[in-house]
Amino acid sequence: MDGSVLSLLSVLGALAIGAISPGPSFVLVARTSIAVSRRAGLAAAFGMGIGGVVFATLALLGLHALLIQVGWLHLILKVAGGLYLVHLAVRIWQGAAEPIRVPDGTANSRGTLRSFGIGLTTQISNPKTAIVYASIFAALLPASPPTWILLALPPAVFLVETGWYAIVAVAFSAGRPRAVYLRSKAWIDRLAATVIGALGIRLVMDVAKPG
């Protein structure tokens, strides 16, 4: 497989794992789907996807320019990205047994446009999401990625983010799938933590290898 294609798939895979790991965005979409409607949950999912595109575009513009001019910065960011992913994996593992608390009651907003706005704002205002994007892009993209990767990443990120949160919206707007997921949360979190931690360790070890 071509190295550029592998880099793209690695980035998307890492972002998918990060999106799947429950966090504030997950809880927001789940809550909206349960308390308002499936349509409102899907609107929030769309907002998450647009927020992901914003992060992807900013990360590409900023990191791409820096890494071309300062080669050693790529190594530093790669180590930092690996260490952050290990830290994230530990946090996810520690919280695996904690139940997800979805607020009860009726949401204030009834419109899909407002649900979209809340989803977008939640995604953009989450500093951890910005760090994850910057870390993954710096760690897994080549220092000088081809133009087609720069053009393909934002829409691909949109599909990953929106696709996952749309699944969440559909699942949590129905009773049985919601119950099944909540029963399996500990195993899903631990699996995600294992994968993320292994990726982080591999990144650090690759930089430490001589030559």
Solvent accessible surface area in square Angstrom, and as a share of the most:
residue,aa,sasa,rsa
1,M,169,0.75
2,D,88,0.46
3,G,50,0.48
4,S,26,0.17
5,V,52,0.30
6,L,99,0.49
7,S,20,0.13
8,L,21,0.10
9,L,88,0.44
10,S,38,0.24
11,V,0,0.00
12,L,30,0.15
13,G,33,0.31
14,A,8,0.06
15,L,4,0.02
16,A,30,0.23
17,I,41,0.21
18,G,27,0.26
19,A,7,0.06
20,I,58,0.29
21,S,14,0.09
22,P,32,0.20
23,G,25,0.24
24,P,84,0.53
25,S,7,0.04
26,F,2,0.01
27,V,43,0.25
28,L,25,0.13
29,V,0,0.00
30,A,0,0.00
31,R,71,0.26
32,T,11,0.06
33,S,5,0.03
34,I,68,0.35
35,A,20,0.15
36,V,33,0.19
37,S,47,0.30
38,R,107,0.39
39,R,175,0.64
40,A,1,0.01
41,G,0,0.00
42,L,69,0.34
43,A,15,0.12
44,A,1,0.01
45,A,1,0.00
46,F,96,0.40
47,G,0,0.00
48,M,0,0.00
49,G,0,0.00
50,I,56,0.28
51,G,0,0.00
52,G,0,0.00
53,V,38,0.22
54,V,52,0.30
55,F,22,0.09
56,A,0,0.00
57,T,50,0.29
58,L,112,0.56
59,A,12,0.10
60,L,13,0.07
61,L,120,0.60
62,G,37,0.35
63,L,27,0.13
64,H,47,0.21
65,A,50,0.39
66,L,88,0.44
67,L,10,0.05
68,I,96,0.49
69,Q,148,0.66
70,V,41,0.24
71,G,50,0.49
72,W,160,0.56
73,L,33,0.16
74,H,30,0.13
75,L,95,0.47
76,I,93,0.47
77,L,46,0.23
78,K,40,0.17
79,V,45,0.26
80,A,51,0.39
81,G,1,0.01
82,G,0,0.00
83,L,103,0.51
84,Y,38,0.15
85,L,5,0.03
86,V,43,0.25
87,H,95,0.42
88,L,30,0.15
89,A,8,0.06
90,V,73,0.42
91,R,127,0.46
92,I,24,0.12
93,W,128,0.45
94,Q,125,0.55
95,G,20,0.19
96,A,1,0.01
97,A,77,0.60
98,E,111,0.50
99,P,89,0.56
100,I,25,0.13
101,R,194,0.71
102,V,19,0.11
103,P,66,0.42
104,D,141,0.73
105,G,54,0.52
106,T,86,0.50
107,A,10,0.08
108,N,142,0.73
109,S,9,0.06
110,R,163,0.59
111,G,34,0.33
112,T,42,0.25
113,L,145,0.72
114,R,149,0.54
115,S,5,0.03
116,F,48,0.20
117,G,28,0.27
118,I,71,0.36
119,G,0,0.00
120,L,42,0.21
121,T,87,0.50
122,T,32,0.18
123,Q,4,0.02
124,I,75,0.38
125,S,75,0.48
126,N,23,0.12
127,P,93,0.58
128,K,105,0.45
129,T,20,0.12
130,A,39,0.30
131,I,82,0.42
132,V,19,0.11
133,Y,5,0.02
134,A,41,0.32
135,S,13,0.08
136,I,3,0.01
137,F,3,0.01
138,A,2,0.02
139,A,5,0.04
140,L,21,0.10
141,L,12,0.06
142,P,49,0.31
143,A,38,0.29
144,S,76,0.49
145,P,13,0.08
146,P,46,0.29
147,T,92,0.53
148,W,109,0.38
149,I,0,0.00
150,L,41,0.21
151,L,128,0.64
152,A,33,0.26
153,L,0,0.00
154,P,22,0.14
155,P,74,0.47
156,A,19,0.15
157,V,1,0.00
158,F,44,0.18
159,L,124,0.62
160,V,34,0.20
161,E,10,0.04
162,T,24,0.14
163,G,32,0.31
164,W,46,0.16
165,Y,11,0.04
166,A,26,0.20
167,I,104,0.53
168,V,3,0.02
169,A,0,0.00
170,V,66,0.38
171,A,25,0.19
172,F,6,0.03
173,S,40,0.26
174,A,36,0.28
175,G,57,0.55
176,R,202,0.74
177,P,58,0.37
178,R,78,0.29
179,A,40,0.31
180,V,71,0.41
181,Y,31,0.12
182,L,58,0.29
183,R,175,0.64
184,S,39,0.25
185,K,16,0.07
186,A,26,0.20
187,W,187,0.66
188,I,54,0.27
189,D,7,0.03
190,R,75,0.27
191,L,122,0.61
192,A,10,0.08
193,A,4,0.03
194,T,78,0.45
195,V,60,0.34
196,I,8,0.04
197,G,10,0.10
198,A,59,0.46
199,L,31,0.15
200,G,0,0.00
201,I,99,0.50
202,R,126,0.46
203,L,2,0.01
204,V,40,0.23
205,M,109,0.49
206,D,56,0.29
207,V,44,0.25
208,A,72,0.56
209,K,127,0.54
210,P,134,0.84
211,G,131,1.26
